[in-house]
């Protein structure tokens, strides 16, 4: 199993609309990439270095690559400006447990 995590580091003076992120952006990602609701989770930072994060689970690196290769991924990237001024940080991980 592969996890794609997108983190938003807390940044002084930055904006982040958690409602838009939860209600519009992440569902857009899930629909675009074919990720069912039980295969992603959204974090709202309470303490620590991140304002928010989302974690998507894919069956393989190939499945992740196919999702990212969707022509509609450009819409996902363009939508970031609708909820934050923070530059996201992405990490791909293999789930080992």
Helices and strands as residue ranges (DSSP letters): E 2-9, H 18-20, I 21-25, H 26-33, G 37-39, E 40-44, E 50-58, H 61-68, H 73-79, G 80-82, E 89-94
